[in-house]
Every structure is written in C-alpha cells, then in structure tokens.
Amino acid sequence: MRVLGVDPGLTRCGVGIVEGAPGRPCRLVGVHVVRTDPEAALPDRLLRLDTALAQLVERYQPDAVAVERVFSQHNVASVIGTAQASAVAVLAGARAGVTVATYTPSEAKAAITGSGVADKKQMTTMVTKLLRLDAPPKPADAADALALAICHVWRGGTQARFTAARDKTILKGEPR
C-alpha cells in the first residue's frame, strides 16, 4: 500500500509518501514541503497548494491519502488556515479517486510512538527509526506528514481489510 500523508498548513504543508503493509516496516518513497507566501492573497495560496498536491498525487499514485484532522487551537486564524489547507488535501485525494482518511495528532502519535501525547522530537525520532533514515526529515511538517502516512498504513490498512471482510460476509447473506 502506498500512502501520501499530509500535514496541512498554508505557509508550510508537509507531504510524505510511504509504502508498506500492516505489521511490516514502511519504506520512504518521497517527502516534500509545499510553501506559500504568507503575503499572497488567500485564493492564490490555496491554488498553489491545490496545484502542488495534485501534482504530487499524480506523480506518486498513492492508494490512499492521510490528512491530519484539524483540532481546536487557541489561535482561531491559524485553525481557519489549517482547515482550508486540510480541505484542499482531502479534495486532492478525492479527485484522484483514492481513499482519504483523517487522523488526529493524538492518533498519529499513538500509532508511531505508542503515546498519544508524544512531543515533536519523539515523533521525529520514531519516524527516522521506523523508515530507517540516515537523518531526521526536516522541517517538522515533513516528519508529521510521514507519521500520518505510516499511521494510515498500519491502522487504515487493517481497518480496510476488516471492512472488506465484513462486506464480503454481508454479500454472502451471512449475518453481521
């Protein structure tokens, strides 16, 4: 399974691509950071992000897109920008016809480190180890995007198999 993970942001949007299977180590395929000019008009920034994500989806042909779910922060302006970037990422996957999943930061942290309250340094260290990288991915947005992709391979892949098995059982007319 190939997953494109997205850590949404208007100024810096992390994108990480991994391949793997539930219960097996993942392999790094690519990592990018899409940047937009904070001084540019919002429509131009969203268009830049949309174009870049569409190109990355086309280039890497993922089976799924995993996006960090926006959570409440104290800075409302930051939440709005992150939510807009998140929507662009969700649309990029939907346009490509692939599975799109969202994960909270706590879900990704728990999948990668075993603790839903891990800090950025712990996450980056674990992503570096899990992908057997020589150096940590930088900036943190890139490491977070890779963590989301790994999270989906491990959690979303298993969930998809359960759903497929359930649907197959239902099609045979067996009770749930």
LINBEL-V609940 format. One record per run of one state. SS is the DSSP state (a for helix, b for strand, c for the rest). FROM is the first residue (numbers start at 1). TO is the last residue. If there is no record, write none. Layout:
# LINBEL-V609940
SS_FROM_TO ; SS_FROM_TO
This chain:
# LINBEL-V609940
c_1_1 ; b_2_7 ; c_8_11 ; b_12_19 ; c_20_26 ; b_27_35 ; c_36_41 ; a_42_60 ; c_61_63 ; b_64_68 ; c_69_75 ; a_76_96 ; c_97_98 ; b_99_103 ; c_104_104 ; a_105_113 ; c_114_119 ; a_120_130 ; c_131_139 ; a_140_171 ; c_172_176
